[in-house]
Amino acid sequence: MEIRITCESSDYLELDEMTEFQGELKERTPEDYEKITNSIYKHGIAFPFFVWKSVRKKYILDGHGRSEALRLAKENGVKIPPLPVVYIKAKNAEIAKNLLLRLNSRYGTITVQGIQSFIEGADIDISDVNIPELPDLSARLNTVLYESPYYEPPVFQLFCPECGDKYEVTDDELRGMV
């Protein structure tokens, strides 16, 4: 596997040049790391790491999950390219911690209807999206979609191989034929 960089930055660091900063602020399961790794393989490194440069080290403020997933991939022989970084200014660790908490704060709520509106017309796989206030997002989104008064089921065109007639059927009708 190859790790692709799919964003641009004015600076890049090797994985080993960056130090974890948040400690035990977040818990992640092996399944979480698997999802992060799969996302990296699918989309590349699409966002830069946010890094605070102290006097002695370069600390990760944002990107801890990705960095750990990349460390695990490296242990399995995957070559990790230099990673894009954006430097966050902080005079000391206290200010950096304060900024880290703000970075992880959510000043708004994502709703099923909001996601439905946002992804409408786009072919987006949400099966690996983790939004804590919306567990089982895929199932809930499908329920909202099908209950919507604006929902129109997709129509498929079928052609009879013998006579050449064209038929239009919905997904539900197609399932009933099988």
C-alpha positions in Angstrom: 0.0 0.0 0.0 1.1 3.5 -0.7 0.2 6.5 1.4 -0.8 9.5 -0.9 -0.7 13.1 0.1 -3.9 14.8 -1.3 -3.5 18.3 0.2 -0.9 21.0 -0.1 1.1 22.7 2.7 4.1 25.0 2.9 5.9 22.5 5.2 6.1 18.8 5.7 7.5 16.7 8.5 8.5 13.0 8.9 6.1 11.1 11.1 8.9 10.5 13.6 9.6 14.2 13.9 6.1 14.8 15.5 5.3 14.1 19.1 1.9 13.2 20.5 0.4 16.0 22.7 -3.1 15.1 23.8 -2.3 12.2 26.0 -5.4 10.3 27.1 -7.8 13.1 26.0 -9.6 10.7 23.5 -10.1 7.0 23.6 -9.9 5.0 20.4 -10.6 1.3 19.7 -8.8 -1.0 17.3 -11.9 -0.5 15.1 -11.4 3.3 15.2 -7.8 2.8 13.9 -9.0 0.5 11.2 -11.5 3.1 10.0 -8.9 5.8 10.1 -6.4 3.6 8.2 -9.0 2.7 5.6 -9.9 6.3 5.1 -6.2 7.2 4.6 -5.8 4.4 2.0 -9.0 5.6 0.2 -8.6 9.4 0.4 -4.9 9.9 1.2 -3.7 12.4 3.8 -6.4 15.0 2.8 -5.8 17.4 5.7 -2.6 18.8 7.2 -1.5 18.0 10.7 -1.8 20.9 13.1 1.5 21.2 14.9 2.7 23.4 17.8 6.5 24.0 17.8 7.8 24.3 21.3 11.4 25.0 22.0 12.4 21.3 21.9 9.7 19.4 20.0 7.0 19.6 17.4 3.7 18.5 19.0 0.6 17.3 17.2 -2.5 19.3 18.1 -4.7 17.7 15.4 -3.9 14.4 13.8 -3.4 12.1 16.7 -5.6 9.3 15.2 -4.0 9.6 11.8 -0.5 9.6 13.3 -1.1 6.4 15.4 -2.7 4.7 12.4 0.3 5.7 10.3 2.7 4.4 13.0 0.9 1.0 12.9 1.0 1.0 9.1 4.8 1.7 9.3 5.3 -1.2 11.7 3.7 -3.3 9.0 6.1 -2.2 6.3 4.2 0.7 4.8 6.4 3.6 3.7 5.2 6.9 5.1 6.0 10.0 3.1 6.7 13.4 4.7 3.4 14.7 6.1 1.8 18.1 5.5 1.7 20.4 8.5 0.4 23.7 9.5 2.1 25.4 12.5 -0.2 26.7 15.3 1.3 29.5 17.4 1.3 29.1 21.1 3.8 30.6 23.7 3.6 27.6 26.0 2.0 24.2 26.7 -0.9 25.8 28.6 -1.9 27.9 25.6 -1.4 24.9 23.3 -3.7 22.8 25.5 -6.3 25.5 25.5 -6.1 25.7 21.7 -6.3 21.9 21.5 -9.6 21.9 23.5 -11.0 24.6 21.2 -10.0 22.6 18.2 -12.0 19.6 19.5 -15.0 21.7 20.6 -18.2 21.5 18.6 -20.2 24.7 18.5 -23.2 23.3 16.7 -25.1 20.0 16.2 -25.1 17.9 13.1 -28.5 16.5 12.3 -29.7 13.7 10.1 -31.7 16.2 8.0 -28.6 18.5 7.8 -26.4 15.6 6.5 -29.2 14.5 4.1 -29.3 18.1 2.6 -25.5 18.4 2.6 -24.8 15.1 0.7 -27.8 15.3 -1.6 -26.8 14.6 -5.2 -23.4 13.3 -4.2 -22.2 9.7 -4.2 -20.8 9.7 -0.6 -20.3 6.6 1.4 -21.2 7.5 5.0 -20.7 4.0 6.4 -17.4 5.0 8.1 -18.4 8.4 9.2 -18.4 8.8 13.0 -20.6 11.5 14.4 -21.2 10.8 18.1 -24.6 12.4 18.4 -25.8 10.3 15.5 -25.2 6.7 16.1 -26.2 4.3 13.3 -26.1 7.2 10.9 -26.5 5.1 7.8 -29.7 3.5 9.0 -31.2 6.7 10.3 -30.3 8.6 7.1 -32.0 6.0 5.0 -35.1 6.1 7.2 -35.3 9.9 6.8 -34.7 9.7 3.1 -37.5 7.2 2.4 -39.9 9.0 4.7 -39.3 12.3 3.0 -42.3 13.6 0.9 -39.7 14.6 -1.7 -38.2 11.2 -2.1 -38.5 9.6 -5.5 -37.2 6.1 -5.8 -34.6 5.6 -8.5 -35.9 4.3 -11.8 -34.1 1.7 -13.8 -34.5 1.0 -17.5 -34.7 -2.7 -18.5 -34.8 -4.0 -22.0 -36.4 -7.3 -23.1 -33.7 -9.2 -25.0 -36.3 -11.0 -27.1 -38.6 -8.2 -28.2 -36.6 -5.1 -27.4 -39.3 -3.5 -25.4 -38.2 -1.0 -22.7 -39.5 -1.1 -19.2 -39.0 1.4 -16.4 -39.0 0.0 -12.8 -38.2 1.3 -9.4 -35.8 -0.3 -7.0 -38.6 -1.9 -5.0 -40.2 -3.3 -8.2 -36.9 -4.7 -9.3 -36.4 -6.5 -6.0 -39.9 -8.0 -6.4 -38.8 -9.5 -9.7 -35.9 -11.3 -8.3 
